[in-house]
Amino acid sequence: MITDVTTQSLHAALTGLSERQRVIADNIANVNTPGFLAGRTDFESALQGALANGETPTPSPGTLARSLEPTNTNGNNVNLDEETVSATQTGLQYQLALNALDAKYGLLRTALKTT
């Protein structure tokens, strides 16, 4: 398999974004669950750190933490508006990374056809 830092970075981003989508869906599903604290996931820090250190990033879902935002009277702190915006943003980022990976593979296909 042909791999490089760009391809590995895109795969790592897709893995992290996929996990973020799962966490957001869990938050939305529990919007009315008393005592439920919204989850937040961070994969960007590890990805940026690996790239800054000259390392090849590895796909990882990132770290999951519970939100410390204030809660409602039932102890739940899921904000449906914020989750909807986050879901849309994450979906767009996922599509962008997928398009970049597709373009990268397209270049490889073109290079292999001409040789």
MMTF fields as JSON, N, C-alpha, C and O atoms, coordinates in Angstrom:
{
  "mmtfVersion": "1.0.0",
  "mmtfProducer": "UNKNOWN",
  "numBonds": 459,
  "numAtoms": 460,
  "numGroups": 115,
  "numChains": 1,
  "numModels": 1,
  "chainsPerModel": [1],
  "groupsPerChain": [115],
  "chainIdList": ["A"],
  "bondAtomList": [4, 2, 8, 6, 12, 10, 16, 14, 20, 18, 24, 22, 28, 26, 32, 30, 36, 34, 40, 38, 44, 42, 48, 46, 52, 50, 56, 54, 60, 58, 64, 62, 68, 66, 72, 70, 76, 74, 80, 78, 84, 82, 88, 86, 92, 90, 96, 94, 100, 98, 104, 102, 108, 106, 112, 110, 116, 114, 120, 118, 124, 122, 128, 126, 132, 130, 136, 134, 140, 138, 144, 142, 148, 146, 152, 150, 156, 154, 160, 158, 164, 162, 168, 166, 172, 170, 176, 174, 180, 178, 184, 182, 188, 186, 192, 190, 196, 194, 200, 198, 204, 202, 208, 206, 212, 210, 216, 214, 220, 218, 224, 222, 228, 226, 232, 230, 236, 234, 240, 238, 244, 242, 248, 246, 252, 250, 256, 254, 260, 258, 264, 262, 268, 266, 272, 270, 276, 274, 280, 278, 284, 282, 288, 286, 292, 290, 296, 294, 300, 298, 304, 302, 308, 306, 312, 310, 316, 314, 320, 318, 324, 322, 328, 326, 332, 330, 336, 334, 340, 338, 344, 342, 348, 346, 352, 350, 356, 354, 360, 358, 364, 362, 368, 366, 372, 370, 376, 374, 380, 378, 384, 382, 388, 386, 392, 390, 396, 394, 400, 398, 404, 402, 408, 406, 412, 410, 416, 414, 420, 418, 424, 422, 428, 426, 432, 430, 436, 434, 440, 438, 444, 442, 448, 446, 452, 450, 456, 454],
  "bondOrderList": [1, 1, 1, 1, 1, 1, 1, 1, 1, 1, 1, 1, 1, 1, 1, 1, 1, 1, 1, 1, 1, 1, 1, 1, 1, 1, 1, 1, 1, 1, 1, 1, 1, 1, 1, 1, 1, 1, 1, 1, 1, 1, 1, 1, 1, 1, 1, 1, 1, 1, 1, 1, 1, 1, 1, 1, 1, 1, 1, 1, 1, 1, 1, 1, 1, 1, 1, 1, 1, 1, 1, 1, 1, 1, 1, 1, 1, 1, 1, 1, 1, 1, 1, 1, 1, 1, 1, 1, 1, 1, 1, 1, 1, 1, 1, 1, 1, 1, 1, 1, 1, 1, 1, 1, 1, 1, 1, 1, 1, 1, 1, 1, 1, 1],
  "groupList": [{"groupName": "MET", "atomNameList": ["N", "CA", "C", "O"], "elementList": ["N", "C", "C", "O"], "formalChargeList": [0, 0, 0, 0], "bondAtomList": [1, 0, 2, 1, 3, 2], "bondOrderList": [1, 1, 2], "singleLetterCode": "M", "chemCompType": "L-PEPTIDE LINKING"}, {"groupName": "ILE", "atomNameList": ["N", "CA", "C", "O"], "elementList": ["N", "C", "C", "O"], "formalChargeList": [0, 0, 0, 0], "bondAtomList": [1, 0, 2, 1, 3, 2], "bondOrderList": [1, 1, 2], "singleLetterCode": "I", "chemCompType": "L-PEPTIDE LINKING"}, {"groupName": "THR", "atomNameList": ["N", "CA", "C", "O"], "elementList": ["N", "C", "C", "O"], "formalChargeList": [0, 0, 0, 0], "bondAtomList": [1, 0, 2, 1, 3, 2], "bondOrderList": [1, 1, 2], "singleLetterCode": "T", "chemCompType": "L-PEPTIDE LINKING"}, {"groupName": "ASP", "atomNameList": ["N", "CA", "C", "O"], "elementList": ["N", "C", "C", "O"], "formalChargeList": [0, 0, 0, 0], "bondAtomList": [1, 0, 2, 1, 3, 2], "bondOrderList": [1, 1, 2], "singleLetterCode": "D", "chemCompType": "L-PEPTIDE LINKING"}, {"groupName": "VAL", "atomNameList": ["N", "CA", "C", "O"], "elementList": ["N", "C", "C", "O"], "formalChargeList": [0, 0, 0, 0], "bondAtomList": [1, 0, 2, 1, 3, 2], "bondOrderList": [1, 1, 2], "singleLetterCode": "V", "chemCompType": "L-PEPTIDE LINKING"}, {"groupName": "GLN", "atomNameList": ["N", "CA", "C", "O"], "elementList": ["N", "C", "C", "O"], "formalChargeList": [0, 0, 0, 0], "bondAtomList": [1, 0, 2, 1, 3, 2], "bondOrderList": [1, 1, 2], "singleLetterCode": "Q", "chemCompType": "L-PEPTIDE LINKING"}, {"groupName": "SER", "atomNameList": ["N", "CA", "C", "O"], "elementList": ["N", "C", "C", "O"], "formalChargeList": [0, 0, 0, 0], "bondAtomList": [1, 0, 2, 1, 3, 2], "bondOrderList": [1, 1, 2], "singleLetterCode": "S", "chemCompType": "L-PEPTIDE LINKING"}, {"groupName": "LEU", "atomNameList": ["N", "CA", "C", "O"], "elementList": ["N", "C", "C", "O"], "formalChargeList": [0, 0, 0, 0], "bondAtomList": [1, 0, 2, 1, 3, 2], "bondOrderList": [1, 1, 2], "singleLetterCode": "L", "chemCompType": "L-PEPTIDE LINKING"}, {"groupName": "HIS", "atomNameList": ["N", "CA", "C", "O"], "elementList": ["N", "C", "C", "O"], "formalChargeList": [0, 0, 0, 0], "bondAtomList": [1, 0, 2, 1, 3, 2], "bondOrderList": [1, 1, 2], "singleLetterCode": "H", "chemCompType": "L-PEPTIDE LINKING"}, {"groupName": "ALA", "atomNameList": ["N", "CA", "C", "O"], "elementList": ["N", "C", "C", "O"], "formalChargeList": [0, 0, 0, 0], "bondAtomList": [1, 0, 2, 1, 3, 2], "bondOrderList": [1, 1, 2], "singleLetterCode": "A", "chemCompType": "L-PEPTIDE LINKING"}, {"groupName": "GLY", "atomNameList": ["N", "CA", "C", "O"], "elementList": ["N", "C", "C", "O"], "formalChargeList": [0, 0, 0, 0], "bondAtomList": [1, 0, 2, 1, 3, 2], "bondOrderList": [1, 1, 2], "singleLetterCode": "G", "chemCompType": "PEPTIDE LINKING"}, {"groupName": "GLU", "atomNameList": ["N", "CA", "C", "O"], "elementList": ["N", "C", "C", "O"], "formalChargeList": [0, 0, 0, 0], "bondAtomList": [1, 0, 2, 1, 3, 2], "bondOrderList": [1, 1, 2], "singleLetterCode": "E", "chemCompType": "L-PEPTIDE LINKING"}, {"groupName": "ARG", "atomNameList": ["N", "CA", "C", "O"], "elementList": ["N", "C", "C", "O"], "formalChargeList": [0, 0, 0, 0], "bondAtomList": [1, 0, 2, 1, 3, 2], "bondOrderList": [1, 1, 2], "singleLetterCode": "R", "chemCompType": "L-PEPTIDE LINKING"}, {"groupName": "ASN", "atomNameList": ["N", "CA", "C", "O"], "elementList": ["N", "C", "C", "O"], "formalChargeList": [0, 0, 0, 0], "bondAtomList": [1, 0, 2, 1, 3, 2], "bondOrderList": [1, 1, 2], "singleLetterCode": "N", "chemCompType": "L-PEPTIDE LINKING"}, {"groupName": "PRO", "atomNameList": ["N", "CA", "C", "O"], "elementList": ["N", "C", "C", "O"], "formalChargeList": [0, 0, 0, 0], "bondAtomList": [1, 0, 2, 1, 3, 2], "bondOrderList": [1, 1, 2], "singleLetterCode": "P", "chemCompType": "L-PEPTIDE LINKING"}, {"groupName": "PHE", "atomNameList": ["N", "CA", "C", "O"], "elementList": ["N", "C", "C", "O"], "formalChargeList": [0, 0, 0, 0], "bondAtomList": [1, 0, 2, 1, 3, 2], "bondOrderList": [1, 1, 2], "singleLetterCode": "F", "chemCompType": "L-PEPTIDE LINKING"}, {"groupName": "TYR", "atomNameList": ["N", "CA", "C", "O"], "elementList": ["N", "C", "C", "O"], "formalChargeList": [0, 0, 0, 0], "bondAtomList": [1, 0, 2, 1, 3, 2], "bondOrderList": [1, 1, 2], "singleLetterCode": "Y", "chemCompType": "L-PEPTIDE LINKING"}, {"groupName": "LYS", "atomNameList": ["N", "CA", "C", "O"], "elementList": ["N", "C", "C", "O"], "formalChargeList": [0, 0, 0, 0], "bondAtomList": [1, 0, 2, 1, 3, 2], "bondOrderList": [1, 1, 2], "singleLetterCode": "K", "chemCompType": "L-PEPTIDE LINKING"}],
  "groupTypeList": [0, 1, 2, 3, 4, 2, 2, 5, 6, 7, 8, 9, 9, 7, 2, 10, 7, 6, 11, 12, 5, 12, 4, 1, 9, 3, 13, 1, 9, 13, 4, 13, 2, 14, 10, 15, 7, 9, 10, 12, 2, 3, 15, 11, 6, 9, 7, 5, 10, 9, 7, 9, 13, 10, 11, 2, 14, 2, 14, 6, 14, 10, 2, 7, 9, 12, 6, 7, 11, 14, 2, 13, 2, 13, 10, 13, 13, 4, 13, 7, 3, 11, 11, 2, 4, 6, 9, 2, 5, 2, 10, 7, 5, 16, 5, 7, 9, 7, 13, 9, 7, 3, 9, 17, 16, 10, 7, 7, 12, 2, 9, 7, 17, 2, 2],
  "groupIdList": [1, 2, 3, 4, 5, 6, 7, 8, 9, 10, 11, 12, 13, 14, 15, 16, 17, 18, 19, 20, 21, 22, 23, 24, 25, 26, 27, 28, 29, 30, 31, 32, 33, 34, 35, 36, 37, 38, 39, 40, 41, 42, 43, 44, 45, 46, 47, 48, 49, 50, 51, 52, 53, 54, 55, 56, 57, 58, 59, 60, 61, 62, 63, 64, 65, 66, 67, 68, 69, 70, 71, 72, 73, 74, 75, 76, 77, 78, 79, 80, 81, 82, 83, 84, 85, 86, 87, 88, 89, 90, 91, 92, 93, 94, 95, 96, 97, 98, 99, 100, 101, 102, 103, 104, 105, 106, 107, 108, 109, 110, 111, 112, 113, 114, 115],
  "secStructList": [7, 7, 7, 7, 2, 2, 2, 2, 2, 2, 2, 2, 2, 2, 2, 2, 2, 2, 2, 2, 2, 2, 2, 2, 2, 2, 2, 2, 2, 6, 6, 6, 7, 6, 6, 7, 7, 7, 3, 3, 3, 3, 7, 2, 2, 2, 2, 2, 2, 2, 2, 2, 6, 6, 7, 7, 7, 7, 7, 7, 7, 7, 3, 3, 3, 3, 7, 7, 1, 7, 7, 7, 6, 6, 1, 7, 7, 7, 7, 2, 2, 2, 2, 2, 2, 2, 2, 2, 2, 2, 2, 2, 2, 2, 2, 2, 2, 2, 2, 2, 2, 2, 2, 2, 2, 2, 2, 2, 2, 2, 2, 2, 2, 2, 7],
  "xCoordList": [0.852, 0.0, 0.89, 1.887, 0.528, 1.272, 0.719, -0.453, 1.584, 1.161, 2.209, 3.392, 1.743, 2.627, 1.991, 0.924, 2.637, 2.158, 0.783, -0.083, 0.585, -0.702, -1.827, -2.869, -1.619, -2.639, -2.922, -4.082, -1.884, -2.056, -2.754, -3.575, -2.44, -3.079, -4.565, -5.39, -4.9, -6.303, -7.063, -8.206, -6.434, -7.071, -7.279, -8.323, -6.294, -6.419, -7.54, -8.306, -7.636, -8.7, -10.07, -11.007, -10.194, -11.471, -11.874, -13.052, -10.914, -11.201, -11.68, -12.67, -10.992, -11.382, -12.735, -13.548, -12.98, -14.256, -15.409, -16.515, -15.143, -16.155, -16.535, -17.713, -15.54, -15.811, -16.588, -17.5, -16.236, -16.956, -18.43, -19.317, -18.682, -20.065, -20.816, -21.986, -20.145, -20.77, -21.095, -22.172, -20.177, -20.382, -21.523, -22.352, -21.568, -22.647, -23.995, -24.975, -24.045, -25.296, -25.724, -26.912, -24.765, -25.066, -25.601, -26.55, -24.998, -25.47, -26.916, -27.76, -27.181, -28.53, -29.537, -30.655, -29.15, -30.053, -30.39, -31.437, -29.507, -29.709, -30.083, -29.877, -30.625, -30.95, -31.918, -31.88, -32.771, -33.748, -33.444, -34.284, -32.273, -31.904, -31.411, -30.407, -32.096, -31.66, -30.233, -29.892, -29.426, -28.067, -27.046, -25.871, -27.463, -26.523, -25.669, -26.182, -24.359, -23.42, -22.922, -22.494, -22.98, -22.57, -21.114, -20.269, -20.838, -19.474, -18.805, -19.461, -17.515, -16.694, -15.473, -14.905, -15.08, -13.911, -12.887, -13.243, -11.623, -10.541, -9.504, -8.828, -9.381, -8.342, -7.341, -6.227, -7.758, -6.911, -5.586, -4.553, -5.605, -4.371, -3.318, -2.152, -3.726, -2.783, -2.298, -1.124, -3.209, -2.85, -1.861, -0.848, -2.156, -1.247, 0.096, 1.146, 0.06, 1.305, 2.189, 3.4, 1.593, 2.367, 2.985, 4.157, 2.203, 2.728, 3.812, 4.81, 3.623, 4.613, 5.932, 6.997, 5.86, 7.066, 7.68, 8.647, 7.114, 7.644, 7.285, 7.918, 6.286, 5.877, 4.723, 4.007, 4.562, 3.418, 2.251, 2.352, 1.149, 0.011, -0.625, -0.625, -1.159, -1.871, -3.347, -3.689, -4.225, -5.657, -6.034, -5.675, -6.755, -7.188, -8.489, -8.658, -9.413, -10.66, -10.484, -11.415, -9.313, -9.063, -9.474, -9.734, -9.53, -9.902, -11.331, -11.756, -12.055, -13.44, -13.516, -13.011, -14.144, -14.35, -15.8, -16.463, -16.272, -17.626, -17.575, -16.67, -18.549, -18.618, -18.828, -19.565, -18.176, -18.325, -19.225, -19.25, -19.96, -20.881, -21.99, -22.286, -22.599, -23.678, -24.815, -25.067, -25.483, -26.559, -27.923, -28.06, -28.924, -30.314, -30.766, -29.982, -32.001, -32.53, -32.516, -32.504, -32.518, -32.49, -31.069, -30.891, -30.059, -28.668, -28.102, -26.965, -28.864, -28.444, -27.887, -28.456, -26.779, -26.223, -26.111, -25.325, -26.884, -26.878, -27.662, -28.825, -27.018, -27.666, -27.915, -26.98, -29.168, -29.523, -29.063, -28.63, -29.15, -28.698, -27.203, -26.771, -26.416, -24.961, -24.609, -23.705, -25.315, -25.047, -25.381, -24.666, -26.458, -26.849, -25.806, -25.439, -25.332, -24.282, -22.999, -22.345, -22.654, -21.447, -21.56, -20.586, -22.738, -22.948, -22.787, -22.186, -23.319, -23.197, -21.744, -21.252, -21.061, -19.652, -18.796, -17.934, -19.029, -18.263, -18.524, -17.599, -19.776, -20.103, -19.399, -18.923, -19.332, -18.638, -17.135, -16.505, -16.562, -15.136, -14.832, -13.816, -15.711, -15.543, -15.57, -14.726, -16.532, -16.648, -15.415, -14.94, -14.898, -13.698, -12.497, -11.751, -12.312, -11.197, -11.354, -10.375, -12.575, -12.843, -12.544, -11.971, -12.927, -12.628, -11.125, -10.626, -10.403, -8.95, -8.296, -7.358, -8.779, -8.235, -8.549, -7.709, -9.747, -10.132, -9.239, -8.819, -8.948, -8.068, -6.656, -6.004, -6.193, -4.867, -4.792, -3.825, -5.825, -5.858, -6.013, -5.487, -6.729, -6.861, -5.518, -5.242, -4.688, -3.337, -2.513, -1.771, -2.649, -1.911, -2.392, -1.586, -3.715, -4.247, -3.708, -3.323, -3.684, -3.183, -1.71, -1.281, -0.94, 0.495, 0.74, 1.652, -0.067, 0.121, -0.285, 0.289, -1.273, -1.73, -0.691, -0.583, 0.073, 1.02, 2.373, 3.237, 2.552, 3.861, 3.823, 4.84],
  "yCoordList": [-1.182, 0.0, 1.235, 1.295, 2.191, 3.44, 4.373, 4.748, 4.738, 5.661, 6.747, 6.546, 7.89, 8.996, 9.773, 9.406, 10.827, 11.606, 12.21, 12.237, 12.687, 13.289, 12.271, 12.543, 11.109, 10.062, 9.627, 9.489, 9.413, 9.006, 10.102, 9.804, 11.35, 12.472, 12.531, 12.758, 12.326, 12.336, 11.164, 11.319, 10.001, 8.85, 9.111, 8.766, 9.714, 10.041, 11.054, 10.936, 12.049, 13.049, 12.404, 12.711, 11.518, 10.84, 9.979, 9.919, 9.32, 8.51, 9.393, 9.073, 10.493, 11.416, 12.059, 12.184, 12.463, 13.08, 12.078, 12.434, 10.842, 9.796, 9.6, 9.466, 9.585, 9.458, 10.668, 10.522, 11.861, 13.069, 12.971, 13.346, 12.469, 12.297, 11.335, 11.557, 10.274, 9.307, 9.948, 9.721, 10.746, 11.421, 12.436, 12.529, 13.182, 14.161, 13.445, 13.897, 12.34, 11.573, 11.068, 11.068, 10.641, 10.198, 11.359, 11.192, 12.527, 13.715, 14.042, 14.28, 14.047, 14.383, 13.34, 13.687, 12.078, 11.018, 11.149, 10.68, 11.784, 11.912, 13.324, 13.694, 14.108, 15.497, 15.636, 16.643, 14.66, 14.731, 13.781, 13.601, 13.174, 12.238, 13.003, 13.71, 12.876, 13.59, 13.184, 12.001, 14.171, 13.929, 13.633, 13.43, 13.604, 13.307, 14.526, 15.63, 14.313, 15.387, 15.157, 14.056, 16.192, 16.093, 15.674, 16.091, 14.845, 14.415, 15.333, 15.926, 15.441, 16.206, 15.344, 14.702, 15.334, 14.559, 15.469, 16.387, 15.198, 15.992, 15.056, 14.323, 15.084, 14.333, 15.28, 14.885, 16.546, 17.519, 17.761, 17.933, 17.775, 18.035, 16.971, 17.294, 15.7, 14.61, 14.653, 14.407, 14.968, 15.047, 16.185, 16.0, 17.361, 18.506, 18.231, 18.586, 17.6, 17.285, 16.341, 16.544, 15.309, 14.358, 15.04, 14.824, 15.863, 16.55, 17.559, 17.692, 18.27, 19.255, 18.591, 19.19, 17.353, 16.623, 15.821, 15.086, 15.962, 15.245, 13.773, 12.987, 13.384, 11.99, 11.738, 12.661, 10.493, 10.116, 9.856, 9.002, 10.572, 10.391, 9.012, 8.433, 8.506, 7.247, 7.509, 8.35, 6.806, 6.995, 6.684, 5.635, 7.6, 7.457, 8.223, 9.302, 7.672, 8.394, 9.624, 10.417, 9.794, 10.952, 10.7, 9.564, 11.76, 11.651, 12.136, 13.116, 11.439, 11.786, 12.356, 11.761, 13.503, 14.14, 14.58, 14.817, 14.684, 15.182, 16.688, 17.229, 17.359, 18.812, 19.311, 18.709, 20.408, 21.029, 22.254, 23.064, 22.385, 23.511, 23.378, 22.276, 24.5, 24.449, 23.535, 23.373, 22.95, 22.021, 22.678, 23.734, 22.024, 22.437, 21.989, 21.428, 22.232, 21.842, 20.332, 19.867, 19.552, 18.093, 17.527, 16.309, 18.396, 17.952, 17.642, 17.18, 17.883, 17.623, 18.917, 19.988, 18.827, 20.047, 19.988, 20.727, 19.122, 19.043, 20.224, 20.432, 20.987, 22.108, 21.665, 21.537, 21.434, 20.889, 21.788, 21.287, 23.098, 24.023, 23.861, 23.779, 23.816, 23.654, 22.309, 22.221, 21.271, 19.937, 19.871, 19.223, 20.533, 20.544, 21.269, 20.802, 22.4, 23.146, 22.31, 22.241, 21.687, 20.858, 19.662, 19.291, 19.063, 17.928, 18.365, 17.653, 19.525, 20.041, 20.354, 19.991, 21.024, 21.365, 20.104, 20.034, 19.131, 17.891, 17.155, 16.608, 17.138, 16.508, 17.176, 16.501, 18.499, 19.235, 18.971, 18.81, 18.926, 18.626, 17.207, 16.971, 16.277, 14.895, 14.83, 14.174, 15.506, 15.509, 16.141, 15.667, 17.212, 17.863, 16.915, 16.801, 16.242, 15.297, 14.136, 13.672, 13.673, 12.582, 13.019, 12.253, 14.241, 14.765, 14.904, 14.614, 15.347, 15.479, 14.113, 13.975, 13.108, 11.761, 11.19, 10.524, 11.45, 10.996, 11.65, 10.988, 12.928, 13.63, 13.049, 12.899, 12.726, 12.134, 10.788, 10.512, 9.951, 8.664, 8.855, 8.065, 9.893, 10.2, 10.517, 10.093, 11.259, 11.554, 10.28, 10.109, 9.398, 8.133, 7.279, 6.661, 7.246, 6.484, 7.041, 6.285, 8.361, 8.99, 8.68, 8.382, 8.744, 8.457, 7.008, 6.721, 6.097, 4.687, 4.362, 3.472, 5.088, 4.867, 5.322, 4.74, 6.354, 6.929, 6.234, 6.514, 5.34, 4.669, 3.309, 2.616],
  "zCoordList": [0.0, 0.0, 0.0, 0.719, -0.793, -0.858, 0.211, 0.186, 1.148, 2.201, 2.354, 2.083, 2.791, 3.111, 4.255, 4.746, 4.667, 5.806, 5.511, 6.385, 4.297, 3.939, 4.035, 4.631, 3.454, 3.49, 4.922, 5.309, 5.703, 7.1, 7.904, 8.772, 7.627, 8.323, 8.005, 8.89, 6.745, 6.348, 6.959, 7.389, 6.999, 7.647, 9.139, 9.693, 9.78, 11.204, 11.427, 12.384, 10.544, 10.668, 10.474, 11.211, 9.498, 9.262, 10.457, 10.808, 11.074, 12.26, 13.402, 14.06, 13.642, 14.709, 14.451, 15.367, 13.222, 12.877, 12.986, 13.393, 12.624, 12.758, 14.224, 14.555, 15.088, 16.527, 17.032, 17.846, 16.556, 16.968, 16.559, 17.325, 15.353, 14.912, 15.831, 16.145, 16.257, 17.163, 18.502, 19.053, 19.031, 20.317, 20.215, 21.12, 19.138, 18.939, 18.862, 19.455, 18.138, 18.033, 19.412, 19.732, 20.221, 21.59, 22.421, 23.187, 22.271, 22.994, 22.616, 23.48, 21.314, 20.846, 21.324, 21.705, 21.305, 21.756, 23.236, 23.683, 23.992, 25.432, 25.863, 27.019, 24.951, 25.239, 26.416, 27.124, 26.633, 27.73, 28.879, 29.761, 28.891, 29.946, 31.168, 31.084, 32.299, 33.505, 33.915, 33.931, 34.237, 34.713, 33.627, 33.933, 32.368, 31.283, 30.985, 30.807, 30.934, 30.582, 29.164, 28.818, 28.353, 26.952, 26.841, 27.632, 25.851, 25.588, 24.585, 23.728, 24.701, 23.755, 23.425, 24.308, 22.168, 21.777, 21.103, 20.365, 21.367, 20.792, 20.192, 20.914, 18.885, 18.198, 17.545, 17.201, 17.379, 16.684, 17.406, 16.759, 18.732, 19.491, 19.205, 18.976, 19.217, 18.948, 17.503, 17.224, 16.59, 15.175, 14.935, 14.262, 15.486, 15.339, 16.004, 15.468, 17.168, 17.875, 17.086, 17.003, 16.507, 15.708, 14.502, 14.194, 13.821, 12.636, 13.015, 12.305, 14.128, 14.571, 14.952, 14.806, 15.442, 15.844, 14.704, 14.906, 13.498, 12.347, 12.344, 11.639, 13.116, 13.189, 12.216, 11.828, 11.838, 11.025, 11.966, 12.846, 11.8, 12.698, 12.539, 11.453, 13.632, 13.595, 13.847, 14.679, 13.146, 13.37, 14.812, 15.347, 15.428, 16.812, 16.992, 16.425, 17.779, 18.011, 18.89, 19.034, 19.473, 20.325, 21.754, 22.151, 22.517, 23.926, 24.109, 23.497, 24.955, 25.243, 26.638, 27.591, 26.759, 28.065, 28.165, 27.155, 29.368, 29.595, 29.748, 30.383, 29.165, 29.198, 30.621, 31.402, 30.944, 32.258, 32.195, 33.122, 31.105, 30.971, 32.01, 32.471, 32.375, 33.371, 32.919, 31.725, 33.886, 33.582, 33.743, 34.36, 33.172, 33.364, 34.751, 35.517, 35.06, 36.373, 36.576, 37.716, 35.482, 35.621, 35.577, 35.549, 35.57, 35.573, 34.205, 34.101, 33.156, 31.783, 31.195, 31.408, 30.455, 29.86, 28.34, 27.748, 27.709, 26.249, 25.679, 26.024, 24.812, 24.135, 22.697, 21.907, 22.369, 21.06, 19.917, 18.88, 20.088, 19.037, 18.785, 17.635, 19.848, 19.702, 19.085, 18.254, 19.487, 18.953, 17.469, 16.704, 17.05, 15.647, 14.807, 13.729, 15.294, 14.579, 14.515, 13.475, 15.625, 15.667, 14.728, 14.074, 14.659, 13.753, 12.3, 11.496, 11.969, 10.605, 10.276, 9.207, 11.189, 10.977, 10.836, 9.96, 11.678, 11.625, 10.318, 9.718, 9.873, 8.598, 7.434, 6.521, 7.461, 6.397, 6.43, 5.384, 7.635, 7.758, 7.275, 6.62, 7.599, 7.161, 5.636, 5.026, 5.027, 3.569, 2.924, 1.893, 3.531, 3.005, 3.06, 2.088, 4.187, 4.315, 3.341, 2.758, 3.167, 2.23, 0.792, 0.017, 0.439, -0.892, -1.111, -2.199, -0.083, -0.191, -0.372, -1.157, 0.343, 0.22, -1.165, -1.77, -1.657, -2.993, -4.043, -4.992, -3.887, -4.823, -4.777, -5.811, -3.575, -3.413, -4.139, -4.849, -3.955, -4.643, -6.155, -6.939, -6.559, -7.975, -8.612, -9.734, -7.901, -8.392, -8.526, -9.493, -7.56, -7.62, -8.791, -9.487, -9.008, -10.141, -11.457, -12.349, -11.568, -12.787, -12.98, -14.094, -11.922, -12.014, -12.413, -13.187, -11.89, -12.21, -13.655, -14.284, -14.169, -15.54, -16.557, -17.637, -16.22, -17.176, -17.148, -17.978, -16.207, -16.157, -16.81, -16.852]
}
